[in-house]
Amino acid sequence: MKTSDILIIGGGIAGMSAAYFLAKRGKSVTVLEREDQPGYHSTGRSAALYSETYGPKIIRKMSTASRDFFLNPPEGFTENPILTPRGVILTAAHGNEGAIDELLTEGRANGANVVALTADDIKKLIPILNTDLIACGALETDAMDIDVHALHWGFIRHFKKLGGDLVVNAGVSTITKTATGWQVTAGGETYEAQILVNASGAWADEIAKLAGVTPLGITPKRRTAVMVDLPSDVNAHGWHMVSDLGEGLYFKEDAGRLLVSPSDATPTVPHDVQPEELDIAITIDRLMTATTLKVNRPGEAWAGLRSFFADGDPVSAFDPDSDDFYWLAGQGGYGIQTAPAMGEYAASLICGDGIPDRMVKLGVTEGALAATRPGLARTA
Ligand SMILES: Cc1cc2nc3c(=O)[nH]c(=O)nc-3n(C[C@H](O)[C@H](O)[C@H](O)COP(=O)(O)OP(=O)(O)OC[C@H]3O[C@@H](n4cnc5c(N)ncnc54)[C@H](O)[C@@H]3O)c2cc1C
């Protein structure tokens, strides 16, 4: 039997960022991860973008609150910078010009570096685009690529240095309430702790059920990504990412090829999700409509799960009916770019220290990340 202050279920970016900040606060922490590779699920399947204009309001605040950690991580956290310049061009179709006006107004109000683009400007930047389909756009110059592996393993390495224990091949099979906290069996071992943190991504509701806690209704949604080769006369090096504001397509250059996604969000059940042939075909069709490219054979494709609470905002809070069960779930399509702030926020609340001051200054409130929110019912 191994005893810690805190047990975290899930060794993805959510679990490991919280684990790191808890260990920094002097807590003894054990992380239980079912797979042998902690980044095997959503964390290892993302598009790796950091954008302060992307996602709902609370996400944008947590992304901004993460920027300093990304740019100035602790000494020795990673060998190379976590963020590298990319920039993202957001485009609007005819009739949707208002979406760009809104993005520019709000982005500037939040301090993001965003500039308006005409269709001609966009054509000069990304010559393969069929800009007759585009009314206008905006460039967020400070959007960056995230080195997800470096970030995730930075958290893992430093968590371990602080005395934390990450156990892989440790799929949690039973969770029992005890007089002092929780007893959990995983991979044939038994673990005990006062506080249980549910950072199991798409499996968040399953873990709640195992613990006898009412599920919140966290829904995993499938998203597809496909690699596409470029013709030899197209040099995409240095291109910004391109994202259609109608959320029907995005692509970015990746080692001389394009990573393309149809921005799909198909509700499913938690599992080792694989790409569907139809979604791959839709991806290629949308890419060929949006650009001058002819794609005969798509390259490798993958899918990942983005998990959402009903209103699209994440949950980082103790369960209202179980004050030693902490939800860290529903990060949607933003769990990497918000990980430093979300991890620090969770650690601070778990230790009873309240919201970190710099997040309070950004307008982050406990209510925004609470496990039950006005108008949102739990689903049993
Ligand atoms: C195609 C795609 C593109 C994306 N692009 C971006 C992007 O550009 N920027 C961004 O910020 N985010 C992006 N995301 C979202 C991001 O990947 C997720 O928000 C994030 O990875 C969620 O992290 P997590 O730790 O909650 O989940 P996961 O990485 O899935 O980790 C949960 C872990 O819990 C473990 N687990 C589950 N059940 C058990 C159990 N019973 N016992 C033990 N362990 C268990 C799982 O094995 C898993 O490793 C994208 C996602 C996808 C799919």
The ligand as a Gaussian input file, in Angstrom:
#p B3LYP/6-31G(d) Opt

LIG

0 1
 C       -6.794000      17.085000     -32.986000
 C       -6.657000      17.894000     -31.714000
 C       -6.099000      19.158000     -31.770000
 C       -5.911000      19.898000     -30.595000
 N       -5.250000      21.096000     -30.694000
 C       -4.969000      21.782000     -29.555000
 C       -4.209000      22.988000     -29.623000
 O       -3.769000      23.408000     -30.700000
 N       -3.953000      23.655000     -28.455000
 C       -4.404000      23.198000     -27.242000
 O       -4.153000      23.835000     -26.216000
 N       -5.117000      22.049000     -27.151000
 C       -5.416000      21.336000     -28.273000
 N       -6.139000      20.171000     -28.199000
 C       -6.719000      19.774000     -26.895000
 C       -5.729000      19.140000     -25.955000
 O       -5.031000      18.094000     -26.623000
 C       -6.487000      18.592000     -24.725000
 O       -7.277000      19.627000     -24.147000
 C       -5.536000      18.085000     -23.653000
 O       -4.595000      17.201000     -24.185000
 C       -6.318000      17.389000     -22.536000
 O       -5.376000      16.864000     -21.620000
 P       -5.781000      15.809000     -20.523000
 O       -4.579000      15.570000     -19.691000
 O       -7.033000      16.270000     -19.856000
 O       -6.208000      14.498000     -21.338000
 P       -5.340000      13.234000     -21.818000
 O       -4.090000      13.635000     -22.467000
 O       -6.267000      12.384000     -22.601000
 O       -4.953000      12.544000     -20.445000
 C       -5.883000      11.816000     -19.663000
 C       -5.157000      10.570000     -19.197000
 O       -5.987000       9.862000     -18.260000
 C       -5.663000       8.494000     -18.390000
 N       -6.709000       7.671000     -17.809000
 C       -8.016000       7.583000     -18.177000
 N       -8.660000       6.670000     -17.437000
 C       -7.742000       6.153000     -16.566000
 C       -7.792000       5.162000     -15.559000
 N       -8.913000       4.472000     -15.278000
 N       -6.670000       4.895000     -14.857000
 C       -5.495000       5.569000     -15.101000
 N       -5.399000       6.517000     -16.067000
 C       -6.507000       6.806000     -16.798000
 C       -5.551000       8.306000     -19.895000
 O       -4.815000       7.148000     -20.220000
 C       -4.894000       9.597000     -20.334000
 O       -3.492000       9.467000     -20.516000
 C       -6.339000      19.386000     -29.342000
 C       -6.920000      18.124000     -29.284000
 C       -7.066000      17.366000     -30.438000
 C       -7.662000      16.000000     -30.336000

